[in-house]
Amino acid sequence: MSERSHHARERGEGAGAVETDAVPVEETLCLQAPHVLGALVRALGRFDLAEDAVQEALLAGYRSWTVDGVPEDPRSWLIRVGHRRMVDLLRSERARARREREVAVADPALRGLGASVSEVDDGLALLFLCCHPSLSTTSQVALTLRAVGGLTTAQIAHAHGVDEATMGTRISRAKRRLAEAGARFTPPVEAGDRAARTVAVMRVLYLVFNEGYTASAGEELSRVDLMAEAIRLARMLRAALPEEAEVAGLLAMMLLLWSRRAARTGADGVLVPLEEQDRSLWDVEAIEEGRALLDGVWNRGEAGRYQVEAAIAAVHASSEVSDRAGPVRIAVLYLWLERLVPTAPVRLARVVAVARAYGAERGLALLDELDRRHRWGDDPLVRRRERVVRAHLSEMVGDTDTAEALYREAAALGANRVEGRYLSERADRLR
């Protein structure tokens, strides 16, 4: 296996090089799993049984390839093994005659399927299937990571902050729900359904990337594997829907944020705020690609949320951010974003942008106004973010006692250890 293919998954196919210690067999299995699953579902139409068959094929591949080496065409090898196992599973459901006829029809398509079926088409069909409207957003995210991303149930459970058994049950229910809904392994034909499903897919990839960018729990600030996987899937979606401006905006946003990954923590693992980061560590290639994507769609019509978020990240990545014009432009873009996505996280981000552009007093006034008009609710992540913003602005205006108390309160609300340590240290310095 070439070094490029060995690291392709960790790099998000061009997102930036990330070293990995994965051995070639494991890496090959991880890369091939979604395509094998797509082939079996396409041929036999049973998502739930196909995934069980794929898991057994992967296990067989691991046992065989670690001894005999990776075959020349690993995908076809896995498809053949998975196909045989799926036939056994189908027979066990007391549908021998009917299922065997379907298998007989499907067999010619299975020969050489790894080379003849478009990876983009299979990947897109899987994405649409995992984001079926019968599933909740949480189930859509989990099933996408499992079926298309190839992550283990344990890895997905860690990303969601739950135990493996709970996540396994959630994924099993999602698969049963798809079967009950009669979901098929084909992209939606009707324009309205296709547009709605595309929106769902983008939302799922956005949530996966955000969880990777700042993990909701754990000892690491970021989950590079989740970010890279979201970028890989966004590239797949972009290749399948090249005329969709919001898809390009989503990928641009991911690349621009991905570019900062090496500078977000110091050598000691301590969080480094955006304004204090060493920009020489930023990934220039990712920034240039993100800007090019955004420039290519920015004037096609009214921009959506992902294009606006990409535009904000692009200003942060430019030299303009150090001038007065940069912070003002970012504040305006956040106002635009709030109109598109009137949520608490966006409103709090706009408060920070206004404070940087016009001063901390103006930011505090806006924060109080938004609190009166909308309240922040009971979500601990939102409450933590509001405490952090208010603490930072209080510190800027010289109210260090209030800032210290708020930093400590915020540190106690979250489960990400890196953020918690940073907030506690800020409070200690003020004391």
Secondary structure, 3 states (H helix, E strand, C coil): CCHHHHHHHHHCCCCCCCCCCCCHHHHHHHHHHHHHHHHHHHHHCCHHHHHHHHHHHHHHHHHHHHHHCCCCCHHHHHHHHHHHHHHHHHHHCCCHHHHHHHHHHHHHHHCCHHHHCCHHHHHHHHHHHHCCCCCCHHHHHHHHHHHCCCCCHHHHHHHHCCCHHHHHHHHHHHHHHHHHHCCCCCCCCCHHHHHHHHHHHHHHHHHHHHHHHCCCEECCCCCHHHHHHHHHHHHHHHHHCCCCHHHHHHHHHHHHHHCCHHHCECCCCCECCHHHCCHHHCCHHHHHHHHHHHHHHCCCCCCCHHHHHHHHHHHHCCHHHHCCHHHHHHHHHHHHHHHHCCCHHHHHHHHHHHHHHHCHHHHHHHHHHHHHHHCCCCCHHHHHHHHHHHHHHHHHCCCHHHHHHHHHHHHHHCEEHHHHHHHHHHHHHHC
